[in-house]
């Protein structure tokens, strides 16, 4: 399965914030959308970074409550791993596991076109296994 198939099922909506957005505002966006990370983008197309719940928790522990009024650019991950719609899900699963990444922006021709979470990847694996099970069951039942 390709990343494009995941995006076709879930949609291409990506929550973004600008680098100047405060961490406090970011927390509201995460809660409002019930998500764990947002892409930091100056224009909803280019990727400046990614910021997650984990980033917030780590910085709160490190710097205290004053981090809430800091811009997300101060706590975001600057080096962002990405994927493309043509990438295979099994390769993405390996990347996410090896690098302990839960969210990967999807980029096409240099523009942000979606985001894939570890939950999306697991869901696609379960779907593939269910389809394979169905095919095997039909095959066995047809032969006996």
C-alpha positions in Angstrom: 0.0 0.0 0.0 1.2 3.5 -0.8 0.9 6.7 1.3 -1.5 8.1 -1.3 -4.0 5.4 -0.3 -3.9 6.4 3.3 -4.4 10.1 2.3 -7.3 9.1 0.0 -9.0 7.4 3.0 -8.3 10.0 5.7 -8.1 13.2 3.7 -5.4 15.7 3.1 -6.2 18.1 6.0 -3.1 19.1 7.9 -3.2 21.3 11.0 -0.5 23.9 10.8 0.8 26.9 12.8 3.2 29.6 12.0 6.6 29.7 13.7 5.4 32.7 15.7 2.3 31.0 17.2 2.6 30.7 21.0 2.9 27.3 22.7 -0.3 28.2 24.6 -2.2 28.6 21.3 -0.6 25.4 20.0 -2.1 23.5 22.9 -5.5 24.8 22.1 -5.2 23.7 18.5 -4.0 20.2 19.6 -6.9 19.9 21.9 -9.5 21.3 19.5 -8.5 18.9 16.7 -7.7 16.0 19.0 -4.3 15.5 17.4 -0.7 15.0 18.7 1.3 17.2 16.4 1.1 20.0 13.9 3.4 21.1 11.1 5.0 24.5 11.6 4.7 26.4 8.3 4.9 30.0 7.4 2.5 29.5 4.4 0.7 26.1 4.8 3.0 24.7 2.0 6.6 24.9 3.2 7.7 23.1 6.3 9.7 25.0 8.9 9.4 22.2 11.5 7.0 20.0 13.4 5.9 20.3 17.0 4.2 17.6 19.1 2.7 17.1 22.6 6.0 15.5 23.5 7.9 18.6 22.6 5.7 20.7 24.8 5.9 18.3 27.8 9.7 18.1 27.6 10.1 21.9 27.4 7.6 22.4 30.2 9.7 20.1 32.4 12.9 21.8 31.3 11.9 25.5 31.4 8.6 25.6 33.4 5.3 27.4 32.6 7.0 30.4 30.9 7.5 28.2 27.8 3.7 28.6 27.2 4.2 32.1 26.0 7.2 31.2 23.8 6.8 30.8 20.0 6.6 27.2 18.8 9.8 27.9 16.8 11.6 27.7 20.1 10.5 24.1 20.9 9.8 22.6 17.5 11.8 19.9 15.7 13.7 21.7 12.9 14.9 18.7 11.0 11.7 17.1 9.8 11.6 13.7 8.1 8.9 13.6 5.4 7.5 11.1 2.9 5.7 11.3 -0.5 2.4 10.0 -1.6 4.3 7.4 -3.7 6.2 6.0 -0.7 5.2 2.5 0.5 3.6 2.2 3.9 5.9 -0.7 5.0 8.9 1.5 4.4 7.3 4.3 6.4 6.5 1.9 9.2 10.2 1.0 9.4 11.3 4.7 9.4 8.8 5.6 12.1 9.9 2.7 14.3 13.6 3.2 13.9 13.5 6.9 14.5 10.7 6.9 17.1 8.6 9.2 15.0 4.8 9.4 15.4 3.9 11.9 12.6 5.4 12.4 9.1 4.4 15.2 6.8 3.6 14.2 3.3 5.3 16.4 0.6 4.8 16.5 -3.1 6.9 18.7 -5.4 8.1 20.6 -2.3 4.6 21.3 -0.9 2.9 20.0 2.1 0.0 17.8 1.0 -0.9 15.7 4.1 0.3 14.1 7.3 0.5 10.5 8.3 0.5 9.3 11.9 1.6 6.0 13.4 -2.1 5.3 14.0 -2.7 5.7 10.3 0.1 3.3 9.5 -1.2 0.7 12.1 -4.7 1.1 10.7 -3.5 0.4 7.2 -1.6 -2.7 8.3 -4.7 -4.1 10.1 -6.7 -3.4 6.9 -4.2 -5.2 4.8 -4.2 -8.2 7.2 -8.0 -8.4 7.2 -8.1 -8.3 3.4 -5.5 -11.1 3.2 -7.3 -13.1 5.8 -10.5 -12.8 3.8 -8.8 -13.9 0.6 -7.2 -16.9 2.3 -10.5 -17.9 3.9 -12.3 -17.7 0.5 -9.5 -19.7 -1.1 -9.6 -22.4 1.6 -13.4 -22.6 1.5 -13.4 -22.9 -2.3 -11.0 -25.8 -2.3 -12.6 -28.0 0.4 
